[in-house]
Amino acid sequence: MDTDGHMHLGGYDFISKSKQLANDVVDLARGLGLAAYAKQCRKGCQNGFVGTYHRVGISGDCSVIPCHLPRKKAPKRRQIKNVLRTGFKLRRLGVENFYGFTLSGDGRYLLGDYTVTHNSGKTRSLVHRVVKLVLANRVDGERILAVTFGKEPAREMNTRLSKLGVTSAHVSTWHSLALQILKEDATEWSDWRIDEKDRAKFLIKEALGHRHLDWKKADLGKVRGFIGLCKANLLSFRDKGAKDLAKKIFDWQGSLALDAYALSQRMIEAEELLTFDDFLVFVHQHLSKSEDNRLRWASKWDYVLQDEYQDTNEAQVAIAEMLARDHRNYMVVGDCAQSIFSFRGSMPSALESFEKIWGARRIAMVRNYRSGRKIVEAANAVIRSAKVRMPEEMVAMRDLDGVARVNISDNLDDEASAAATWLKEHVADGGALSDCVIGFRTNAQSRAVEEALLRNKIPYILLGGHSFYERKEIRDLLGYLRVSVAQDPDGESLRRCINTPFRFLGRAFVDRVLDLVDHVRRGEATWSDVVGRVAEQSGVQSRQRTSAADWSRLVEQIGEMIAEDKVPSIVLNYIVTKTDFIRALEREEGEESIESSHGANVRELIRVSSGFATCIELLEYIDETIKATKKQRRSGHATIDRVVLSSLHKQKGLEWKKCWVVGCNELVLPHKWGDLEEERRLMYVAITRARDEIVLSCVREFAMRGGVVKVAPSRFIRDAGLSIPSDDPDDDECYEDEDEGNFT
């Protein structure tokens, strides 16, 4: 090896100026079973001594350490054809990352980072392990299976491998692998229709409805979550585990949840729908029922590698075990501090379980190459008190302090304005908007941010979601206002609100109403008049007549309130109360939770509507906002510099130069219904998205159902060791008391 860290294969002695490099090489060599030593010495020349150096000696077969081999420096007898000419240096890659590059693949390996995850090189190590196997060990790339979760990570992994000269390895997502197995083996499910439009949701709803279980107060979202968790854990409705889970979630109504699971599954299978949950369940059944089936697929690959193992569920664990059982060449990478998808069946303890079950070697990767020192310090501090973690902490490798600070504003709108100002300052300093992200815990928080960006003419893109005023529940509720003020000439708003909440006024009834749309356009009748006429037609059920009369009366009452210049918040509150809108929404989409914020969106609309004098003014503002949002989208993503808006869950695996997190308050982050440990991990993920700057933003007050209330900053701000800027010395003491759960 020469002094800049290049290893000469077959060599055993070298001198380095760097003590750290010498020690790293010794650690690496010893970890690979080689005898090695390092000692300090002085190197001289004709002019005398020129400095202190460090001599390293290695004995044994050093060809197990593949590094860049400059041909001109290597004796010909030591030139080895299978050297990887990828130019890696120990100084950059890090010893612990190098393990993933050099393992020979003759056993079981866990490459897991229990504390350091973000840009510490986990996926990089997995990629280079594949490269090492193919280019150095002459393993056929087609004999290697690398599995990850989303399409984008799989695409990124393929791109990295291609750049390093490997194109034959099988890189797949779990669902695409499952579909491949079901199709190629011509299983009974191979010709089923993939449920891309979530038809299963409506079948579960139908199972809960009056025609079947008649579970009147069923929470559709909770039932769907229960069924999804059961499938993720390979539990049928007959299994004791499913019964225990049902009792835990639904208490005395657990038997109804099990009946809903059983009935909806029969309906799904009757329609030959292949849901994404069932992909893995059916593959597990297929591989389990016949050893020939298992061996046929297990024999395709000699090496199995898995990324993001902390996100794995029981179904994926079981399938991977069946594929790796024989050769036992199985390596996973992951980080329990990033486990934030428990609602999908993942657990932070998955990595520890892997280590115990497979007898695997754990290699902690502690070097963070992404974030500045202060950002790394804040992330370490936040996760330090987590119950499930390993003792290693991240070590910042960039020569940059970075910025980790707190912003505090009076309310949500002021907070959004502060974020917009932060973006404008970044652009004024020569930065790009695409360098930045604004993250939020719940979808309802995006409303204030979107409006602030539109006011300041700052282009943005919302990652994986609809803008606030285009969300279904918002458009449905506003439909009542539009119908009442005759702003619905085509019947689009009528279609949205006449059967929301459910009134038995389905598609056939609505089609009859829309047949008379010309009367409304010509001003000869209102929509309530037309609905009343249709209700008297033959073939209309009595319950539909009653519902139609109730809807018409409600629309007329809303019209009267608007004519009396009632403020929009009063009108919207009246609609929500009269129709039991939020409760019906929760039955449809699930109770408000950390995954579902539909009710919160409605309450946010009512809150913001209080700033308008009339309903007409509110609708005009919303129409202009929607128009501006659509104009931004039409301008083209590729050509316009935009800031990204995203929920914290969707940010996982991504990074930006600067990050701003809104709503870092108690009740929000940590979420009042969330698991505190998982909320802590979510904050850790949020902080470590940032390379140069992280801003944790909180507010002093929220507008809630009972009025404006003071709220505490998130306890995670204190845990991160960050101070809250304030002119009021009492502000630093407004954290929530963890024992009592009250604001203090």
N, C-alpha and C positions, 0 to 999 in steps of 0.2 A: 504494500500500500504506500502511495506517495503522501506527501505532507498535506495535500488538499483533500485527502480522505478517499482516494480511489484504491480499491482492494485489488491486488494482483493474485489471481487464483493460483493456488499452490504455494504462495509465499507465506512466511511465518514470522518475519521480523520487519519492523519499520520504525521510523522516528517521526514524531509530530511536534509541532510547536504548541498545539492545543492540549492541555491536560484533560479537558472535558472530552475531547475526541478520543484520546487514548483510553480513558476510563470507559467510554461508551463501547469502544471496540472490544475491550476485555470483557465487559458485561455480556455483549452479544455473543462472543466466542464461547464463553462459559455456558451461556444459556443453550448453545447448540452442542454442548457436550465436548468442547475442545479445552485443552489446557492452555491457559493464557496468563500473562503477567504484564504489569506496567511499572516502570521505574523512572525516576527523574535522572537526567544526565546533562552534561554540558558538551556542546559540539564546538570544535575549534577549526581553524584554518591556518594558513600561513601567517596571517596577521594577528593570531591569537584567538581567544575565546570570543564567540559572537552571541552567546545567549544560552538560556536554559531550554532544554528539549525533554521530550518524554519518549522513552523507548518501549515498544510493545513487542512481546514475543508470543507467538501462537504455535502450538504443536498439534499435529493431527491433520486430517484432510480438510484443508481450508476451502476446497471447492464447494462446500455446502453454503458458503457465503457469496452469493452472486452479486457482483457490483460491476461498474463500468471498467473495462479492461483496455487501457491504451496499449495498442499492439507494439508501439515502438519501445515501450518500457518493459515488456514482458519477454522473457526468454522463449525462444520458439518451442522448446520442449514443453513449456507450460501453457501454450496457447490451447484453449479448449473451445471447440466449435459451438457448444451450447451456451456460451456466455451471453448473458442478457445485456444488450447494448442500449440500455435505457438511461444510463447516465445518473443513477441515483447516488446521492451522497449521504453518508451517515449524518452529517451535520444538519441536513435539511429534513430528512425523513424521520429521524429519531429512532433510537434502538428499539423501543417497544413496537413501533410501526414496522420495523424491519423483520420482526418475527413473522408477521403475516406474509412477508415476501419470501421467507426462506424455509418455512416448514416443509418437510419433504412429503407429507401427505400419507404417512404410513400409520396413522393412528387418529385419535379423536382430539379435536382442538376446539377450544372456545376462545375466540378473540373478542373479548367483551370489555367495555369501558363502563364501569359502574358510576363513575363520577365525571369523566371528561368525555364529551361527546361531540361538541360542536366544532367541526373542522379540525379535530384531533387526528383524523386520518382513518377512521373506521372503514368507510366504504372504499377509500383509497387502498387500504391494506387488503381488503377482499379482492379488489380488482387486480392488484399486483400478485396476489396469491395465484389467481388464474393465469396471469402472464408467466409467472415462474413455472407453473405446472406444464404449460404448453411449450414455451420457448426453451426452458432449461431442462426440464425433466422429460421432454418429448412425449407428454401425454396428449392424446388426441383430444382436441377441443370439444368434439362432440360427446366425449365421455364425462364432461363437466356440466353440472347443473347449478346455476346461480339463481336464487329466488329472492324477490323483493316484493314490495306491496303495490304501489301505484304504477301506472303506465309511465309517468314522467321519470321516476327513479330508474325504472328498467331501461328506458331510452337513454338516460344519462350514463348508466353503466355500460351499455353497448357502445356508446360514443367513446367513452374512456378506453375500453378494450380495443376498439378499432384503431385509435391513435397509437396504441402500444403494439399494434401488429397482430392482434388476436380477433378473429371474426367468426370462429367456428363454435365457441362455447354457447351453450343453451342458456340464455338469460330470459327469465319469464316472471310474470306476476303469478300469484297463487291462483287467481281465477282463470287466467289463460292456460296455465298448466292443467288445472282441473278440467277445463273444457276440452283440451287436447286429449286427455285420457278418456273422457266419456265418448268423444267422437271416434277416435282411432280404434277403440275396442268395440265399436258398434253396440254400446250398451242400450238398455231399454230407454234411457233418457237422451240418446244421441240426437234424435230428431225433434225433441221438444223445443218449443219457442222460448228464446231468452226473454225474460221479463224486463225489458229495457224501460218500459213506461210505468213500472211499479203497479201493475195490475193486481198484485198480491195484496196491496193495501186495501183495495176496494173489496176484495174477497174476504179479508179479515173483518172489515166493516160490515159486510153482509152477514157474516157468521154471527156477529154481535147483535144484529138488528132484530126487528120484531118477527121476521119470518123464521128465525132459527132460535138463538138463545134468548132473545129479548132481554138482554142485559142493559137496562135502561140508563144506568149511570156509568157505563163502561168508559174507560179512558183508552181511546184507540191507540194513542202514542205509547202508553205504558204497556198495553197488551202486545203491540208490535215489538217493543223493546224486549219484553219477556220471551217472546218466540225467537227473536234473533239471538238472545243470549243462550237459550236452550240449544239452538242449532250450532252456535259457535263452540259449545261445550259437548256436542254430540249426544245431547239428551233428547230422547223421544218423549212424547207426552205420557208414556207409561212408566218412565224411569223414576226411581225414588228421588234422584237429584232434581228432576223437573218439579216434582211435587213439593220438595223442600223449598225450592226457589219461588214457586208460586205462592206458598204460604208466607214466605218472607216479604214478598212484594205486595201481595193482595190480601193478606191476612185471611179472614173467614171466607173471602170470595175466591180463594185460590183454586177451588174446584171448577169455577166458571172459567178461569183463565186456561186451565188445562183442557176443558171442553172446547174453548175457542181455538186453541192450538190444534187439537185433533180435527175439528170440523173444517177449519180453514185449510189445513194441509190436504185433507181429502178433496176439497174444492179446487185447490191449486193443481193437484195431480190429475184431477178429472179434466181440467183444461190443458193439461200437458204443458204447464208453465215451468220454466227452469229459472228459479230465483237465484240471486247471487249468494244467499245463505245456503241454498241447497246444492250449489256447485260442489262445495267441499264435503257436505254430508254424503252426497251420492257417490263421490269418488272414494270416500272412506269405506262406504258399504261395498263398493265394487272391489276394492283391493283386499278387503277383509274376508269376503265370502269365499275367496279362492286363492290358495297359495300360488297357483299358476299365474293368476292376474298380478299378484304382488311381484313375483319374481320377474315377470316379463318387463315390468317398468323399472324395478330396482336394478336389473341387469343392464339397462340403457346407460347408466352413469356410474362411474367409479368414484366420483367426488361430488359432494353436495355442499354448497355454501349458501348461507342465508343472511340477508341484511336486515337491520331493524328488528332484531329478535324480541325486543321488549314489547313490540306490538303484536306478537303472535298470540293466537288463541289455541284452545285445546284441539280443534279439528286440524289446524295446520301442524301442530306438534306431532299429532298421531300420524299424519300422512308422511311428514318428513322422516319419522322414525322407521316407517315401513320401507322407505326408499334407501335409507342409509344403514339399515340393520345389518346387512351382510358384510359390506366392505368397511364400515365404520370410519370412513374418511369424511368427517362432518365438521365443518367450521361455521360458527355463527358470529356475527358482530352485533352489538347493541349497547344500550345504556338504560338502566332502570330509572335514571333521573329524567328520562324523556317519555316515560310511560304515561300517556295522557288520554288513552282511549279505552278506559275500563267499560264504557257502555257498549263496546264491540267485543268484549270478552278478554281483552289483554290484561296482564298483571305485571307489576314491577318485579315480582319474585321469579319471573320466568327464567331469567339468566342464572340465578342461583340454583334453580331446579335443574337446568341443563347441566351445570357444572357437577352436581351430585349424581344425576342419573347416568351421564355418559363418562364420568370420571375424567372430565376435561381439564385441560390446562387453562387457567385464566391469565390473560395478559392485560394489565391496566395501561391504558394510553392516556397519559396525563398532560401531553403537550397540546396547547391550544394555539393554532396558527391563524385564527380568524380575528379575535377580538383584542382590543387594547387592554392594558393591565387593569385599569379601574373597572372595566366591564367584567373582566374575569373575576376580580375580587368580589364584586357585587353578586355575581352568579354563585360563586363558592359559598358566600355567606348565606344566601337564601336557602340553598340546598343542604347546608351543614346540619340543620336540625331535623332533616327528614328521617323517618323511622326506617325506611328501606334504602340503604346506600352503603357504599364501600368507603373505606377511610381515605383513599387517594383523592386529592383535589387537583383541579386544573392548574397548570403552570403556563402563564402567558409567554409566548415566544416572539411576538411582534415587538419591535422597538418603538412602542407607542403607548403613552398613558391612556389615551382615549378619554371620553367624557361619560360619566354616569351621574345623572342629576335628577332632581324632582321638580316638577312644575305643580303649582297649586292655583286654582281659579275658583271664583265664587260659585259658578254653576256650569252646567253642561255646555251651554252656548258660548260662554266666555272661554271655556276650555278648548272648544273647537276653534275659536278665533285665535287663541294662542298658538295652536298647532299650525294654522294657516300662516301666521306671522313667522313662525319658525321655518316653514318651507320657503317663504319669500326671502328670508335672510340667507338661507342656504343657496338659493338661486343667485342672489345678488353677489355672493362670494364666489361665483363661478361654478357652483355645483349643478347637478342635474336632478330633476324631480324623481327620476327613476332610481336614484340613489336611496330614496327614502320610502318608508312604509309607516302607515298609521294603523295600529292594531287595536282591536276591541274584544272584550270578553263575550258580549252578547250582541246579536244582530241589531237590536233596537238602538244601540249606541251609535250606529253609523249615521242616523238621521242628522244630528247636529253637525257632524263632521262634513257630510255631503253638502249641506247648505252653506257652511262656512267656505268650503272650497269653491262652490258655484258663485258665491258673492264676490270672492276674490279672483274669479276667473282662473282658477288653478285646475288644470286637467287632471283627472284621476280615473283609475280603473278599479272596480270592485271585484276582488278575487273570489270567484266561485259563488256568486249570489246576485240577487236583484237589488236595485237601488230602493231606498226606503218606500217612496210613494208608489212604486210599481209592485210591491208585495201584495199577494192575493188578499189577505185579510184587510189591508188598507183600502184597496180598490173596492172590495165588497162593501165595506162600511160607508165609504164615500158615495157608493151607488145610491144609497137612500137619499143623500142630499141632492144628487144630480137629477134623480127622478122627480123629487119634490119641487125643484126650481125649474123644471122643463128644460134641462140641459142634456137630454138623452133622446135625440131624434131617431137614432137607429135601434134603440132598445138594448144596447150593450150593457148599460148600467142596470136596467130592469132584469136582464138575464142573470146578473151577478147577485142582486139582492132579494129577488122574489122568493128564492128557496134557500136563503141564508139568513138565519139558521133553517134547518130542514123543516119544511111545511107540507110535504107530500105534493108540492107543485113542481113536478118533474119536467122532463124534456117535452113530452107530448103536450102538456098544458101550456108551457111557454111557447111552443111552436104555434099553437092556436092564437095566443095573444099577439105574437109577432105578425101573424097574418093580417092583423088590423093596424099595422104600423102607420099606414098612410093617413088614417084618421088623426093620429097624433101629430104627424108632420104638418098637416094642413091646419092644425089648431082646432079641429072640430071636437076633440076629446082629450082628456088627460089619460095617463097610464092607469090611474086608479079606476077611471070610467071604463076603459077597455077591459081591464081585468075583471071588473064586475059583470060586464056583458058575457065574457067567456064563461064565467062561473055558472051562468044560468043556462048554458047550452047543454044539450043531451050528452050523455056519456061521461059527465063529470061526477066524480064521487062526492058524497055528502061531506066528507072530511075535507075535501079540496075546496068545496064551496065555503066552508067555515074558515079555512086558512086564507082563502082569497079575500074574504070580507075583512078579516083581521089585518091583512097586509094593506089593503086599500085604506082602511081607517087610519092605520099608522102613518101612511104616506101623507094623508090629508092633514093629520095633526102636525107632522113635521113641517108641511107647507105653511100652516098657520103660525107656527113658532118663528119660521124664517120671515114671514110677512110682518111679524111683530118686532123684528130686529133683535131677536134673542141672540146672544153671543154664541159662536160656534161650539164652544166647550159645553155649554148647557144643552144644546141640541144633540150633540154627539153622545153626551152622557145619558140623555133621555132615550136615544135609540138603543144604546148598549144595555141599559137597565130594562127597557120594555121588552126587548127580544132575548134577554139573557145571552147576549152576543159572545162575551168572553167565555162563559161556561160552555156554550155550544161549540165554540172554537176549540176549547181544550178537549172536549169529547171527540172532536173530529181529528185534531192534530196531536193531541196529547197535552196533559197538564203542563203548565209552565215549568221548565226545568233548565238544567244547564245545556241541554241539547235543543230545547224548544222555547222560543221567545215570542210566539205569535201574540199571546196576550199582552206581553210587554210592548210590542209594536203598537197595539191598539191604544194602550195607556199613553204611550209617547205621542201618538197623534192627538189625543185629547189635550195633553199638556201643551203641545205647541200651538194648538188651535186657540188657546186662551189669549194669544197675542194678536188676534184678528178681531175686528169689530163686527163683521158680518160673515155669514156663510158664503155669500157670493165672493167676497174678498178672499176668503180662504181658498175656494176652488180655483179662482184665477191665479193665485200664487202657486198652488200645486201644479196647475197646468203649465205655467211658465217654467217651473222647476223640472218637470218631466220633459218638456221640450228641450231645455238646455242640456239635460242629461243625455237624451237621445242624440242631440247634435254632437256632443263630445264623442259618443260611441261611433257615429258615422264618420268622424274625421279620420279614423284609422289608427289602430294600435301601433303599427310599425313606424309611422312617421311622426307621431306626436309624443313628446316627452311627458310622462305622466307619473304621479305619485300613486302608490298602491295602497288601497284600503283592504283590510283583511281581518277576519277573526283570528285569534291566536292559534286555534287548532289548525287552521289552514296554512299558517306560516311554518309549520314544522318541516324541517329539511331545507328551508330557504334561508337566505341571508341578504342583508342590505348594509349599506354604509352607515345609515342613520335610521334609528327606530324611535317612534313615539307611541306609547301605550296609554290610551285614554281610560278613565274610570278605575284607577287603582285605589279603590275604596273598599272598605268592609261592605258586605252584602253583594258586591259585584265581583271583586277579585281579592280574596276568596268569595266565590258565589255562595249565597245563603243556603242553597240546596246542594252544593257540591261537597265532595269529600275533601277535607282540609289537606290531606297529604297529596292528592292529585292536583289540587289547586296550587299547591306549592311547586309541584313539578311543572305546572303550566307557566307559572311566573318565571321559573328557571329557563324554560324554553324561550319565553318572550325576551328575556334579557340577552340571551346568547344568540339571538338573531343578528345583533348589531356588531359591526366591525369597529366603527370609530366613535359612535355616540348612541347612548340609550337614555331616553327621557321617560320616566314614570310619572304620569300626570294624574292628579286627584282633584276633587272639588270639595268645597265646604258644605254644600247643601244639595239635596235632591228634591224635585217636585214629586211627591208620592200621593197616593189616594187620599190620605188625610191632610194634605197640604204640603208646604215646604218644611223639610226637616233637616237638621244638621247631621252630617255623616262623617265618620272617622276615616282617615287615610288607611290604606291597607296595611295590615301588620307586616306584610312582606317588605314594605319600604323600610321599616325599622330593622327587620332581619337582614336586609341588604346592607345595612350600615350607612344609609343615605339620610341626610337631614332635609327637613322641609323648610323652604324659604318662607319667612313670614315676618310681618311687623308685629304680630301678636305673639308674645311668648307662650301663651296658652295653647297655641296651635300644635306645638310639639307634643302636647300631652293628650291629644284627642284620639289616641289609638283605642281600639276596642279592648276591654278587659277580657282576656282569654278565658278566665275561670267563670266569670259571671255572664259573659255574652252580652253585656250592655255597653253603650257608649259612655266613655269616661273622659 
